[in-house]
Amino acid sequence: MNVADLIGRHLPGTKCSFIRTGESAVTTSWGVRWNEAQIARDLLQNFYDANRDELQAVSATLNGGDVRIAGPAGFDLERLFYLGSEKTRDDIGQYGEGFKAAAMCLLRDHGVSPVGVSGKMLVHVRLADSFAANTKLRPLIYDFYTIAPDYPGAMLLLPGCSPVLARELQQGMAHFFFDQNPLLAGKIWESWDHHYALYRAHGPDGHIFYRRLRRATISGFPIIPVIHKASGRLDKRIEQDRDRNAFEDTVLDLCYDVFARGIAVNETPILAILEASRRFWEKGHPLLRAVASRRQHNLVTPGTEKLFGDKYYAAANSHDAATRLQYEQVEAPWKIGGRRQLPSYFTRFGVPSAETHLASLRNKALVEEQKKERSVTHAEEAALRVLNRALSDLAPVLARLLASKRVRYSVADTETILGALIQGRGYQSIDVFLAASVFVDDFARALAVFLHEHAHIFGYDGSRGFTDALTELLEGVIRQRGLMDFYERDWDFAREKVREERGATGPEKETNIGERLAVLDRDGLLHLLERVPDAIVRPLLWSDKK
């Protein structure tokens, strides 16, 4: 190719004068194998970085078989010659290795010899006419010229491009994020700090941008997630890939996760993604899975209810056979009614599953049982005063702390209600729930339950706060055991008043112990005896011997 003829064709009246020739360290042995789209992307990067404020003025036009890329900002063509990079963190590709790699691919694989023009300078990049000494490698040669008149801005001429290469070059600016990018069809949402945004896509395919560069195509999913905030995880993965081979699938899942974290608490972008992904609902999609995994709570809103209606349910899985059978019983009528099954993570988008359905029923039952609690009666309140006096003597520090919390007592008339109340109790709740039967139990049982429930104010079973409180209470019982008889007499009087207050509607009065023992057979008596503490049985045995 004659450089003067090429310049005359594209810049009529321009004269060029040869200055010198330089041999590059880049040779045809470089293992970079870029396709036409990758070549176009790296060539256009230099124009994108140099023309940030005038991107609409950057053009890539076809003239015959030649492609001409032009922009208003000038280039330092000398710097393009040297292998290396002077990019800043904000640059995508200007003066980096990308231009050299793209030029080598053009020459070696497409037979295209680039010509760069800027200001007074012109550089023609070609392959050496002969192999390097003792090798079969051909280095890149740079021929430098001066031109007159000066060319304002910069231009890259690529003569003799194939139709595929020409098309990719003409569409090359679509690789970069800017408002006029032809891939963008309109903004859907942007975070308050401008770190994340979501756009509609022109056409059936979506794309994902990270730090102003299109990293991958999302086939059949017409939305465009944009990540402006730098991610150490993404940068590490990209920096390991100097030949740009990780700009597609291997980076895509990581981009999904980073973007999903950025939108996790925002309903607008999630609804837009769900709406755009209808064709993927049943078979699933990595972006949907990533968004679901970053949700802390299920997104049950008017928006999701309208989107899914009652036409879908999410899969529910369990390793337990009995649980699986329960799930199948719930899902059976859904299937008969025509509901379609979606992946299990769709529960995060408000789609019901057998698991969430059963949990909802349990919660409703729990709420109903919790409504059945009642306040203490007059006689029960007198019984509590006996137990509270005992608590004050056994653990005065805890008693004072509990008094400052203004503990509230509630009574459950059945064990079911009691279980529901206890299950619904929050961490460090100041509510103490007692079964109605406690007030007619013997003193030892009543005090043990009373102390145990008060310890729960300091935490759950097994927690450090709970065990510390329970330890102090037990220590107090042992130290003050001499007071127990005194409190037991008061308790017996108080529980009789409770029985009287309850009358026929309350629990039956205790049957005479002799009558109870009379109905037990030998095995029943032995079983009862095994439950009696040694401290009680031992004195009785010694008295028999005497």
Protein Blocks (a to p, Z undefined) as FASTA:
>chain_A
ZZklmmmmmmghiacddfbdcddfbdfklcbdcdfklmmmmmmmmmmmmmmmlmmmpccd
dehjaccdddfbdcdfklmmpgcdfbdfkbmkgopaklmmmmmmmmmmnopacdddehjb
ccdddddfbdcehiabdcddddddddddddehjddddehiafklmmmmmmmmmmpccfkl
mkbgbdfbdcfklmaccdddedjbdcddeehiafbdcehiacddddfbdcfklmmmmmmm
mnopmmmmmmmmmmmmmmmmmmmmpmklmmmmmmmmmmmmmnopfklmmmmmmpmbdcdd
fklmmmnmmmbccddddfbfklmmmmmmmmmmmmmnopacddfklmmnopacfklmmmmm
mmmmmmmmmmmgccddfklmmmmmmmmmmmmmmmmmlmmmmmmnopaddddfbfklmmmm
mmmpcehiabdcddfklmmmcfklmmmmmmmmmmmmnocehiaklmmmmmmmmmmmmmmm
mmmmmmmmmmmmmmmmmmmmnmmmmccddddfklmmmmpcfklmmmmmmmpcfklmmmmm
mmmmZZ
